[in-house]
Amino acid sequence: MKKIKRALISVYDKTNLLEITTALAQHGVEILSTGGTARHLRDAGIDILDVSDYTGFPEMLDGRVKTLHPKIHGGLLAEWDRTAHSRQAEAQGINPIDMVICNLYPFEATVAKPDVTLPEAIENIDIGGPTMIRAGAKNYRHTAVLTDPSQYPQIIADLDANDGCLSEERRFELASAAFVHTAQYDAAISTYLANVGSGSDGFAPDLTLHFKKERTLRYGENPHQRAAFYKTETEPGACAAWANQLSGQPLSFNNILDLEAALEIVKDFAQPACAIIKHNNPCGLAIGDNGQDAFTKALACDHTSAFGSIVGLNRSVTIQTANTIRAAAKEGIKIDAIIAPSYTEKALRALSRVKRRPILETGPLSSTERVLQVRNVTGGVLVQDPDLHELSADALKVATQRAPTDAEMESLLFAWKACKHVKSNCILLAQGTQSIGIGAGQMSRVDSTIIAIRKAGEKAKGAVLASDAYFPFPDGVEIAGEAGISAIIQPGGSVNDEPVIAAANAYGMAMVLTGVRHFRH
């Protein structure tokens, strides 16, 4: 056990700081502090000693030098059970510092400001704080290091239970967390500087990723797989990972993946939209006059597949929308989770009657966040920009003898935006701004076409078709023509474009080419 007699406190996050300092004072601990932390504690009536008075050396260089002094770092690094260390420290008037309470300004918040300059970012790089944390953590046998307000209650309890002492096991635990804190801080700085100096391709030569453990999950994709959920230190914008869960049981591994898919789809549409997700693919997607209308249309695409689904909406959920969702449940449609920007009080109360179903709220949505997408492979990661490519009617090339009607063009543009959220190979059929049949993730495009048409049934007649990549052969177009599809949107670019276009002409279909594909692996 280690008696805590002297503590050095310098923090950005002052959450519950008075509680821990009051507890230290009650145990007779001398408190050293600097700058804004010193003023905060003194204003609260806590007796402190300024570091500059303790070292006999003033803060200088606009605050860049405060704690970088032998009396500080000797007190943090000395191994007091070694005679040579004790004698050297005593000869230089260095006293033990038994505890450091220090956390760092979130560098990510500085560089996330759209108008931040490089000099401003550089000035927000802390030197003294990380140095103190690392010194104390290295010397954990003699120094306890606290870097997170969530640690304070346990430390207060330990001090009260052990007459102002902390165990070596607890100090080791704190040291481990301290090095995570400084590693994350350094990673944020290195990532920012690397991106500032990145090459012409826009990607830094080194990539450092940091995620904080949110919780252990019950299991992974299957019950025999262990799993945990980690998320970024700061919120990157409205997303499933940072959504506020309002009710229901804890999220599963698969819930999180499907909630992400549902939200990212509806974020893509300015009009009221609903996506119904199964196994990371939409089984229904529609734009409507309001959330209730969008849900009804999305559900009509594939009632069977919607059993056990995740629902995403891009508008606040009203009681009318909630009642429509509840009516679907009474008809046998089991909905496992719902995610939306917000809920009215009545809607939340109605939906929460299913006690186990998670209800998540994200706040206002935006489809413009340019957060890099990262996927792991064994031994590496793949990084890419998000697929935010926008397409207008003017950018399309009419490849067939017949051009689309205005109504067909509206439906084609909807289907094209929708199909980018479906696993390749994707074929999506739409009537108006409502999906009516989706073929997803097949190894051949013609199989995806067959599935989409089979799911649409009679509704395929007069519908439009979107293909996320080109048709390698005319067979898919021929099957679509036989089903009565009226218009097709696809990238083009196949060596067989000519016979593919000829097949569309043979069935009197309109076909437009995007010149851009929407693969989603």
N, C-alpha and C positions, 0 to 999 in steps of 0.2 A: 504494500500500500504506500501511496505517496501523499504526503501532506501538502495541500495547496496553500502557499503563503503569499505568493505574489503573482498577479495576473496582468497581462498586457492585452488591452482591448482596442481594436480599430476595425470598424465594420461599415459596410455600405448598407446592408439590410439590417435595420434596427428592430425588426420584429421580436417582441418579447425580450429585448435586451435588458430592460429594467428588472425583469424577474430574475435573470441569472446574476446580474450585478448585485442586486439586493441580497440574494442568497450568499454570494461570495463575501459581501460586507458583513453579514451576520456570522460568518465563520472567521472573521478577523483577517480576511485577505486584503493585502495592499493592492490597489488598482492603479495601473499606469495606463494613460490613454493619450490620443493625439487628435488634433483638428476638430472636425465636426462631431466625432464621437465623444470627445472630451466635453464639448459644450453641451451636448445632449444629456450626458450623465450629470454634469454639474448643475444644469437647470432643473434636473429631477431630484436634486439634493443628495446625490451620491458623492462621497468624498473621494477625490481622485488626485493623482500626481501627474502633471504634464510630463511627457517623455523628455521634452527639452530641459525641464528642470532636473529630471533624473540623470540625464547624460551630461548636463552642463554644456550642451551644444545646441544652438537654435535651429529651428526649421529653416530651410533655405532653398534657393533655386526654385521659387514659386511652388514650394511644397514637394518638390521632387525628392528632397532628402529630409526625412523625418526620423526614421527608425534605423537607418543604415549606420550603425555605430557599434563599436566593440562591447560597450556595456549592455547593449540589447542582445547582440548575437552571441557574445560570450555567455550571457546568462541563459540563452536558449540552447546552446550547443555543448556546454561543458558537461562531462560525465562526472558528477559530483562524488561518486564512489571511487574515483581514481585520484590518488594522492597528488600526482603531478598536475592534474587539471585543477584541483581545488587550490593548490598553492599558487599556480599562475593566476587564477581568477582573483584570489585574495590580494595578490601583489598589485593587481591593476584596479582594485576597487570594484570588481564585478560580482554582483549578487545573483543568485538563482532566479529565473523566471519560470514558474512551475506550470503556468497555463497561458495559452494564447487563444483569444477569441477574435477571429478575423474571417471575414468573407469579402469577396471581391465584386466590384461593379460589373454587371453583366455586359461584357464587351459586345456581345451580339446585339444588344439594344442600341448601342451607339452606332454601329455600322449599319443597322437596319434602317436608319433615318435616310430618306431619299436624297437629302442634300448634304450628307456628311462629306467632309473633305479628308484627304489623307492626313494633313497636319492635325485635324481634330481627333481622328482615330488614334494617331500616334500618341497624342497627349493623354488619351484615356488608357494607355497601357500602364498598369500598376507594376511597380518594381519592388517597393518595400513590403507590400502585403504578401505576395507569393514567396518572397525570400523568408519572411518570418514564419509563414505556414510550413514551408519545406524544412526550415531549420528545426522547428519544434517537432515536426513529424519524424524527422530522422532521429531525433533524440527522445523518442517516445518513452523510453525507460525513465526519463526524468521530467518530461514536459507533456502536458495534455493539450491537444489542439482541437478547438471547436470551430467548424466552418459552416454550420447550418443551424438555424434556430430550432429546427425539429429535434436537435440533439439536447437542447437545454433541459427539458423536463427530466430526462433520465439522469443527467449529470447532477441536477439539484437533488434528486432522490438519493443518488449515490453519496453525495456530500453529507446530506442529513443523516443517512444510515451509518456512515463510517467516520463521523467526527471530522469532517472536512478533508477526507482522504479519497483518492481514486485508485482502483486496482490497476495493475499492469495490463491485464486483459482488456479493460476498458480503454486504457491509453493506446494500446495497439489498434483496437477497433477504430478509435478516433483518427489515428495516424493514417490508416488505410483510406478512410474517407477523405482525409485532407489531401492526399496525393491525387485522388480522383478529382477533387475540386480544382487543384492547380493544373492538372492535365487537361481538363475541359477548358479552362481559361486560356492556356497556351494554344490549344487546338483552335479555339475561336480566332485568336490573333493570327496564327499561322495560315489558317484558311483564308481569312480576309486579305492578308498581304499577298498570298499566293495568287488569289483571284485578281488583285490589283495588277500584279505583274505577270498575269497569265499570257500565254502566247496567242497567236492569231486565231487558234481554234476555240478560244474562250474557256478552255479547261486548264485548271492548275496542274503543274507537274506532279504534285503530291496531294493526296486526299486524306484528310483526317475526319472521321465521323465520331460523334459522341451522342449517346442516347442515355437517358436516365431510366432506371427500372421503375415502372409504375406499379406493377404487381405480378405475382405468379398466377398463371392461369390454371384452371382445373386440369386441362390437358391441351394438346395441340390439335392438329386436324383430326386425329383419332385418339381414343382414350389411352392407347399404349404409348403415346408420345408426350414427353414433358414439354412445357412451354411457359414462356413469360412474355410480358408486354413492356416494351421500352418506348419512350417517346422523347422528342427533342426538348431541350431545356427551355426554349422560348416558342411561343405559338406562331406558326408560319402563316396564319390566316385561318378562316373557317375550315375545319377539317374534322373527320371522324375521330382521329386520335385525341384531339383536344375538346371534343364535344362534352357538354355537361349532361351527365345521366340523371334524369329527373325521377325515374322509377324503374322497377324491374330487377331481375337477378343480375349478378355480375356477368359481363360480356365474356363470350368464349372466343377462342382463336378465330373460328370461322365467322362469328358475328362481326368481329372487327374488320375482317377482309371484305365482307359483303356490305357493311355499312359504308366503308370507304368507296366501294364501287357505286353504290346508290347515290351517295352525295356528289361524287365527281360527275356523274351523268347529269343530274338536275342543275348543277352549277353552270352547265354549258348553255342553258336556255334562258333567255330574257323573259319569256312568257311563263305563266304558271305551268309547271311540269311535274310529272310523277314517274318514277322508275321503280319497278318491282323486280327484285334481284333473287336469283337462285344460283348458287355455286359460282358467284362472281360474274355472271352473265345476266343481262336483263331478259326476263321472260315477258315483259310488257313495258312499254314506254309511250307516253303521250303528252301532248300539250293540250291544255283545256282553257276554258274561260276562267276557271278558278281551280283551287286544289281539289275540291270534290269532283269536278268534271274531269280533271286530269287523271285522278285515281280510277274513276269508273271506266274511262277509255283504256287506260293501261291494263287494268284487270281483264278487260274483254279480250285482250290478245291471246291469253293462254291461261284459262282458269285452272286447268289441271296442274301445270307447273308452278302456279302461285302458292300451292300448299307448302307451308314452312318457309315462306319468303321474308325478305327484308324490304321495307317500303321507304323510299326517299322522296321528299317533297321540297320544292324551293320557295314555298310561301308559308307564312304562318298558318298553323293548322287551326281551323275554326271548328265549332261544334258541329256544323253541317258536314265537314270533311270527316271528323271523328265518327259521327253517326253512320256515315257511309262505309267506313272501314269496319265498324262494329257489325253492320248489316251483312257485310261480306263474310265475316267470321261465323255468323249464324247460319250462313249457307254452306259452311264447311271449309272456308278458306282460312287456313291457319297462318297468321302473320306473326313472325318471331320477334321482330324489332322494327322500330320506326325512328327515322331521323329527319329533322326539319329545322329551319331557322328558329322557330318559336312556336308556342302553343297558347291559345287563349286558356283562361282558367277553367272554363267549362269543358273544353276539349281535353285538356290534360286529365281532369277528373274522370271523364268518360273513358278515355283510353287506359287509364291506370287501374281500371277494374280488373283487367287481366294482370294479376299481381306479379307474375314472373316475366312478363314481356318488357324488355328494356325500351325506354323512351328517351331519346337523346335530342338535345337542343344545341345548335351550333352558333347562333347569332347570325348577323347579316352575312350573306354569301357574296363571293366575288369569283369570277372565272378567270381573273387576270394574274393570279399568283404564278410567278415563274420559279417554282420550287423544283430543283433538279430531282429527277426520278432515279432511284438507286435500287438495283436488284442484285442479289448475291448469287454467285456461282462458286463452286468449290475452288478455293484458292484465289478468289478475286471478286470484284464487283463490276457491274455495268452501270454507266451513268449516261443519262440523256435528258434533253429538254422535254417538258411536257408537250403533248400534241395539242397545241392551241391554234392550229391553222384554221383560218376563217375562209369561207368560200362564198362568193356571191354569184348570182345568175350571170352577170357579165363575164365572169372568168371561165364559164363553161364553153366547151366546143360542141356544137351539134354535129354528130357524126352520121346521122341517118337522113333519109329523104324527108321525114316528118320531124318538125320541131315540137317540143312539148307545149301543151297549152299552159296558160297562166296557173290554172289549178294544179296541173301535173308538176309544174316547176316548183311551186310551194311545197308540194309533197316530196319531191325529189331532194330538195335542200334539207328538209327535216330528216328524211331517211339517211341522207349522207352524214349528217352530224350525229345521228343516233348510232350508225353502224360502227363508228370508231370506238365505241365502248363495248363492243361485242368481240369475243375471242375469235381470231382468224382460224380457219376461213369463215368469213361471215357473209351471209345473205339476209337482208332485212326487207320485208315487205311492209308497205304503208298505204293506208287510205287517209287522205288528208294529212293531218299531223298526229297520226295514231298508228303505232305498229300493229300489224295483224298477223304476222308470222315471222319467226326468227329461226334461222339455221346457224348454229354457232359451233366453232371449234372442230369442224370436221377436217379430215385429211385431204379431201378433194372438194373443190368448189361445187361440182355438180351434186354431190351428196348434200351439201348445205342448202342448195337450191331446192332439192326434193323435200327436205325436212321443212323448210320455211313454207313451201306451197302446201304441204300436207297439213301443217298446223293452221294455215289460213283457211283452208277449205274453199267454200264457195266465195268467200270474201276476196280471194285472189283475183277474181275477174275485175278488171278495171283498176287494179292496184298498181303502185309503182314499186320498183325493186332497186335496192342499193347493194352494191358489191364492194367490199373494202379493198379489193385488188382486182387486177384485170382478169378477164375470162381467157384462159389459155386455149380453150376450144369452143366451138359454137354450141356444144351440147347443152350447157346450162341455159343459154339464151333460148334455145329451141324448146326446152321444157317449160321455161317461163312463158313463151309464146303460146304453147298448147294450153296453159292454165289461164290465159286471158290477161296476162300482165300488159299494161298499156305503155309503160315507159321505164327506162333503165338509166341509172347513173353509176358510172364506174370509171376507174382511172384511165383505162386504155394503156397502150404501150406494149401489147403482146405482139409477137411475130405473126399471130393469127388474127390480128385486129380486122383485117379485110373480110374473112369469112364470118367472123363474129358479127360485124356490122351488117353484112348481107343477110344473116339469119334474122336480125332485128327488122330489117326492111321487109323481109318475106312475111313477117307477121304484122306489119303495119305499126310496129312499135317506134316510139321516139327513143333515141339514145344520146346521152350527153356524156362527154369525157371531162374528167377533172384535172388530169395530169398529175394528181397527187394521190397516194394510197394511204390507207388507214390501218395497216397491220397492228394487231394487238396480241402479242404472244403471252 
